[in-house]
Amino acid sequence: MRLPRRPSAVRPATMHLDGAFPSEPVPAGAPAALAAAAQAQDTRPAPPATPGTLERVTVTAERRSEDIKDVPSAVSTLSGEKLDVINSGGQDVRMLSGRVPSLNIESSFGRAFPRFYIRGYGNTDFRSNASQPVSLVYDDVVQENPILKGFPVFDLARIEVLAGPQGTLFGRNTPAGVVKFDSVKPSKQLDAYGSLAVGSLQTINVEGAGNVQLGEALSARIAGQVQHRKDWVTNARPDGVAVPTDRLEGYDDRALRLQAAWTPSRDLQALFNLHHRNLDGSARLFRANIIRKGSNDLVPGFDEKRISTDGRNHQELENTGGSARLRWSLGSVTLYSITGFETVDAYSRGDIDGGYGAAFLPTGGGPGLIPFPSETAGGIRDHRQISQEFRAESNGSGPLGWQGGVYLFDETYTIDSFDYDTLGGGGQSAYSYATQKNKAWAVFGSLNYAVSPRLKLRGGLRYTNDRKDFATTVVQGTVVTSNGLTARTKDAKLSWDASGSWALDRELNAYARVATGFRGSSIQSASAFGAQTQAGPETTTSYELGLKGDLLDKRARVSLSVFSYDVKNLQLTAVGGAANVTQLINAKKATGRGVELNLDAYLGERLLVTLGASVNDTAIKDPTLAVAGCAQCTVTDPAVTIGGATYYRIDGNPLPQAPKYTLNLTARYGVPAGPGAEWFVYTDWVWRSKVNFFLYESIEFTGKPLTEGGLRLGYSWANGKYEAALYGRNITNQIRAVGGIDFNNLTGFINEPRMIGAQFKAVF
């Protein structure tokens, strides 16, 4: 969104292989600093828009282009200046957390392995073969493995967050929802943009993209991003003993995307995509005993720039993929083919106990109690994901519309697990690897019917068959073999959805939706501390009522939804605990209830405010389920003795990493500074309430509420072609523990510190 300081607007590109244009129309009078990704599509002047009004927003949430108010489900979008602003500080995909209602993203792997949650429903599992109930779809290709989901955010036309089950059109592993990224596509306009942001901690964020016309029917777009941060955390033991790594938390993250659009005729269009990422830096930095026992406060004198650890900390990742998307128009029917390929190689090593030494050594350990050392690494190699979708879509203008197709998925990879002898020089002490093969296929179809100009109905079905084969091989050390070292799962499920929308007037719709979703069985490999475990498939049923549309002569836009969902046989990961045993389990049921609100409004011609809020009340419903507690923390759940060991009942507990309340706010005000020039100020804030880190509830591992704010002061000129700005991220420097390690001590990891910097952007 941008203010009406210049007579320009983003025009749709010439094609989009979902039967829709890729770009989201920009609100009339949108803010001055349009995201460079959208800006670069077309910088030609367009007729001036009415000041202080919002234009139509188009999404492809149901695989075809339509006005967001006509989609009978909760859909939130991120694009334009908002996306550009939160990306300026060099963060990874976790920066999107809380930017739309009910979306949370966290990671115990740092930049490499994000975990997504929608409406409190997600998966805390940190294993490389963990499935998630939130699917990430990048340029129409499902990114199944969780490590693939960390691909950098740049040169995007739009991000769509689809809340609730999306099983009919997007398939398995979407019972919580879908996060959908759409890159800016090639066009015939010879446009380009470049952006350079520099900030504290020697952070550098360079981004650029441009179109190239290669012939009458062929155009290309190349886009890239380079992110760098120095190692800003000092690792220094107070006893002066040398450490393996004296500086930590830096990274070099590089990504490139090349697209080619070929349109030999009006009836045939093709879009080809190649992309690559290379990451080299620190793994997630675990910090021993940073949580004060008996509270969830950080210990007095905590310094985020210092740590004392005796293990190694490193992370590297390489990801290459591509896709071919074809579209044939056959009159009343359009055919689509989407072929995707992904491969990733990753390795992450960290000092999990977060400190140095151990209590049983003559010199002791620190900081605080370190019962025993733990240094491990995990990796993924020989990875290959191939997906293929064939889809047909009706083009008729009558009341009935339909689409249907076939989906095929084939993934195979090897997971490496290492242990290291920290106190013996860091040598490798154990190594095992596991292979997983996952094959799935599905057939699907959906119908939409306009009963009248005001009443529209939709419905869909999808049948999915999902199979996994798993095997563990021990090379060094021992693992618990009581449940064997191989496993096989085979699941089949029919998912469906039904919805209806009613036009209250020309600009405001009410809707109702019922939808189901399913996530296939999961397998966890055996380790030295526990046997191989398996969790059966889970199913979800969701109910939703909503209201969405434009108000006050398009000066405001609102979306309000009320929802309720039930998950049967919920897959959970019981992580660590005093026994240091991580295992998959199923809860009989989990529930979620809540409300979501999106509001965009002009409070005057040059002041644009956006507000997003959500309430998510989640609960685990299984009176027989109990899990092990932590080693050092204070558990508040009822205790029960099983086999001589203490466990804690988790019935009624909220889902982990599921804040009950979230709120986000942006405000932008622009002041004209002559023809085609403007001074502007932009601020953005996101707040979430407390969260549980684990399945049990404890005093120490309850994350405190977190508030992060941003501020941007800038000047643009030449009708928005150039912009210079000063920015700040997490300007109050609120530091919180956002996750923990519970099997050893009160180890935690924290959010990003305050960043300040400057950015220059240019559109050519």
C-alpha positions, -999 to +999 in steps of 0.1 A: +000+000+000+012+035-007+001+071-004-010+090-036+022+109-040+028+098-076+005+087-105+017+052-109+004+017-101+015-019-105+001-034-137-005-072-140+022-091-158+013-109-190+007-143-175+002-165-144+001-202-145-027-206-119-050-188-143-045-156-125-023-125-127+006-127-102+006-092-089-017-078-062-033-045-073-019-017-052-044+002-031-051+037-043-029+062-026-006+035-012+025+044+008+055+060-006+080+032-004+064+004-025+082-029-021+109-030-048+096-065-058+063-051-069+077-018-081+099-034-106+072-050-126+061-018-143+071+018-136+051+034-163+027+061-152-009+051-147-041+072-142-041+088-108-061+071-081-085+087-057-065+099-027-072+081+006-090+051-008-081+014-011-081-005-043-091-041-050-069-069-036-066-100-057-055-134-044-052-169-057-061-187-024-083-211-043-060-215-073-077-189-094-076-151-093-104-134-074-112-105-051-101-113-015-136-105-002-151-132-025-130-160-010-151-178+017-123-184+041-098-164+062-070-151+039-044-125+050-018-109+027+016-093+030+030-072+001+043-039-009+059-016+016+049-036+047+069-066+034+098-044+023+100-027+057+101-059+079+127-074+055+152-044+058+170-057+088+184-088+073+162-113+091+150-146+077+114-159+072+108-158+109+103-120+105+068-128+092+057-141+126+027-122+140+025-100+109-009-114+101-034-128+126-027-162+141+007-168+124+036-178+145+071-189+132+099-200+154+130-222+152+156-240+173+178-242+142+181-204+134+178-195+098+177-230+084+146-247+098+115-226+105+084-241+122+051-226+112+019-223+133-015-211+123-043-206+149-020-222+175-017-254+155+018-265+144+046-289+153+076-283+176+094-314+162+131-305+153+139-337+134+148-334+097+120-356+086+093-339+107+061-330+090+042-299+097+005-292+096+012-258+079+024-262+043+046-237+026+039-233-012+066-213-030+057-204-066+030-232-068+054-259-055+050-275-021+081-273+000+076-304+021+108-308+041+110-283+069+145-272+058+132-262+024+108-238+041+136-214+051+142-202+015+148-164+017+121-138+012+129-115-017+113-101-050+079-113-040+046-100-054+026-112-025+024-136+005-009-152+013-017-169+046-047-192+043-060-202+077-078-234+084-076-268+065-067-265+029-068-302+020-089-301-011-068-279-033-034-281-015-034-316-002-021-335+029-001-318+056-023-286+054-048-292+083-037-259+099-033-239+067-010-228+040+016-200+036+018-192-001+047-172-016+044-157-051+075-143-068+073-114-092+071-129-127+089-119-158+072-093-180+080-075-212+088-043-194+126-037-191+123-029-154+148-034-126+154-024-090+182-025-065+183-021-027+212-018-003+206-018+035+234-015+060+229-017+098+244-024+132+263-057+138+278-051+103+245-063+088+244-059+050+213-067+029+216-064-008+187-072-031+179-067-068+159-079-097+153-071-133+135-082-165+152-090-198+134-093-231+149-122-251+125-121-280+089-115-289+077-145-270+104-149-244+112-128-214+133-135-183+137-122-148+167-126-125+165-118-088+190-122-060+197-114-024+229-114-003+227-111+035+256-108+058+261-103+095+293-104+115+297-127+145+285-104+172+284-127+202+317-132+221+324-167+235+347-163+264+349-186+294+356-167+326+384-191+336+404-181+305+405-215+289+405-214+251+373-222+233+367-237+199+349-207+185+354-173+201+328-154+179+293-165+171+259-156+155+271-143+121+259-155+088+263-153+050+231-161+032+229-159-006+200-167-028+193-164-066+162-170-087+160-171-125+127-172-143+119-174-180+084-168-194+076-182-229+044-173-246+044-186-282+007-180-285-023-167-266-033-203-258+001-216-246+021-201-218+051-215-200+070-203-169+104-219-159+120-213-125+155-221-112+166-211-077+195-216-054+204-208-018+237-211+001+239-205+038+270-205+060+270-193+096+261-201+132+235-226+142+210-216+169+229-203+199+219-221+231+227-202+263+230-222+295+210-212+326+198-178+313+164-183+329+162-175+366+149-206+385+115-201+399+105-175+373+105-169+336+128-139+338+163-137+323+190-139+350+202-106+364+230-091+343+222-112+313+242-099+283+230-110+248+264-103+234+283-128+256+282-165+260+304-192+277+304-225+258+330-251+251+314-268+220+314-260+183+286-241+167+282-241+129+256-244+102+257-247+064+230-254+039+228-256+001+194-258-017+187-260-054+154-264-071+133-256-102+099-258-117+081-258-150+046-244-151+026-248-183-008-234-192-029-244-222-062-226-230-086-249-249-116-226-251-140-236-223-113-254-204-077-245-193-051-272-186-022-268-162+009-288-155+032-279-126+064-299-123+087-292-093+121-304-082+140-296-050+172-308-034+189-297-002+220-306+017+223-293+053+244-297+084+240-280+118+262-285+149+257-270+183+266-271+219+232-281+232+240-278+270+249-242+262+278-239+287+312-254+295+326-282+316+303-303+337+294-307+373+313-340+377+346-325+366+370-313+393+368-278+379+330-278+378+310-263+349+292-231+340+276-208+338+254-224+365+247-261+368+258-282+338+250-318+348+266-333+317+280-321+283+259-324+252+272-316+217+253-329+187+248-323+150+222-332+125+221-331+087+202-340+056+218-353+024+210-371-007+177-353-007+154-352-037+118-341-040+098-344-072+062-333-075+038-332-105+003-317-107-021-319-137-051-297-133-081-287-155-102-256-149-134-244-165-135-210-183-172-207-187-191-175-178-222-194-164-231-200-128-212-232-126-174-234-123-151-263-116-115-275-113-099-309-107-067-328-111-041-353-101-011-348-078+020-369-075+048-366-049+081-385-045+107-376-018+137-395-006+166-384+017+191-395+043+192-379+078+226-379+096+229-378+135+262-372+152+274-370+188+306-354+199+329-357+230+331-321+241+354-328+270+376-350+249+385-325+223+353-325+203+359-358+186+330-377+170+316-403+195+285-416+177+270-416+142+239-431+128+218-423+097+183-429+086+167-430+052+131-420+045+112-425+013+078-408+009+055-414-020+020-399-022-007-394-048-040-376-048-070-369-070-091-338-063-119-316-076-140-286-066-172-269-077-185-234-073-220-224-082-237-190-082-272-197-069-281-161-074-261-128-077-259-127-039-255-164-029-225-185-040-217-220-029-184-240-031-174-275-023-145-299-029-131-334-024-096-348-023-085-384-019-049-389-008-027-419-005+005-415+015+033-440+021+066-438+040+095-463+043+120-457+070+153-474+081+181-465+105+217-476+102+241-474+132+277-467+122+293-457+156+279-460+191+247-477+201+209-470+199+179-485+216+166-512+192+135-524+212+111-511+185+134-521+156+152-500+131+127-500+103+092-489+098+065-485+071+033-464+071+005-463+046-024-439+050-054-430+028-079-403+035-107-384+019-107-346+027-135-322+018-147-287+023-180-268+018-186-231+019-210-204+010-209-166+007-238-141+008-234-105-005-248-082+022-243-054-003-220-046-032-189-043-010-195-066+020-198-104+021-206-129+048-194-165+046-195-198+063-171-227+058-166-263+070-134-281+060-114-311+069-077-319+067-053-347+074-016-352+082+001-385+074+018-408+099+053-398+112+083-418+122+112-410+145+145-429+144+160-447+174+188-430+194+211-438+222+184-425+246+152-439+231+136-464+208+121-457+174+086-443+177+057-437+154+027-414+154-005-423+135-023-400+111-042-370+125-074-355+111-089-320+115-124-306+112-128-268+111-159-245+113-156-209+103-179-178+100-167-146+086-174-111+073-152-092+048-153-063+025-148-025+020-163+002+041-167+040+041-164+044+003-133+022+002-115+041+028-114+010+050-113-027+045-122-053+071-120-090+075-134-107+106-136-145+112-148-167+141-135-203+140-135-236+159-115-267+151-111-302+165-080-324+158-083-361+164-052-382+171-030-351+172+007-359+166+029-344+193+066-346+200+075-350+237+109-333+236+137-341+261+127-340+297+148-352+326+152-386+309+164-369+277+141-391+256+124-375+226+095-395+212+064-392+190+030-396+207-006-391+198-032-372+218-068-383+215-079-348+207-070-311+206-093-281+202-089-245+190-114-217+192-108-181+183-114-148+165-093-130+138-095-094+126-078-076+097-085-039+093-069-014+069-081+022+071-072+057+059-075+081+088-072+110+064-057+112+029-021+106+040-024+085+072-028+048+066-032+024+095-034-014+095-044-036+124-044-073+128-055-092+159-063-128+169-075-148+199-066-185+199-077-207+227-062-241+222-063-271+245-050-307+245-078-331+254-065-364+266-069-373+304-047-404+300-017-387+284+014-378+305+049-368+296+082-365+313+091-332+329+122-311+327+155-316+345+157-283+365+125-264+360+093-261+381+064-281+365+029-269+374+009-298+359-004-327+381+023-354+387+018-391+382+041-421+388+045-445+360+070-474+362+087-457+391+093-425+371+075-391+375+054-379+346+030-350+343-006-349+329-010-324+301-048-326+296-062-291+292-028-275+284-025-251+255-006-263+224+031-254+225+042-221+208+005-211+206+000-175+220-036-169+230-034-133+219-016-116+190-017-080+177+000-062+149-002-026+139+013-003+112+009+034+106+023+055+078+022+092+072+036+111+042+043+148+037+047+161+001+081+177-005+076+191-040+068+175-074+072+137-071+089+139-037+078+130-002+090+127+034+074+098+053+074+080+086+064+044+090+061+024+122+051-012+127+045-032+159+038-068+167+029-083+201+021-117+213+010-131+247+029-157+267+036-192+251+044-227+264+077-240+251+068-276+258+038-298+262+039-296+300+034-262+318+063-249+339+072-216+355+106-213+337+097-225+303+067-203+298+078-176+273+070-141+285+049-118+263+070-103+235+067-069+218+088-058+189+085-025+171+100-009+140+105+026+128+114+040+094+120+076+084+125+083+047+125+105+017+115+095-018+119+115-050+116+112-088+080+099-085+092+071-062+121+058-083+145+066-055+142+063-018+166+068+012+156+058+047+168+053+082+153+022+100+152+005+133+140-030+142+131-041+177+136-005+186+129-010+223+155-038+224+132-061+243+150-094+247+131-125+257+138-163+258+117-176+229+126-213+233+145-237+256+163-269+261+149-288+291+168-320+296+200-306+311+196-271+327+177-239+321+191-233+286+173-209+264+176-190+231+165-154+224+149-132+198+168-108+176+183-077+193+178-041+182+190-032+147+194+003+133+205+011+098+200+029+065+187+018+032+187+031-004+165+018-032+163+026-068+139+016-096+152+017-132 
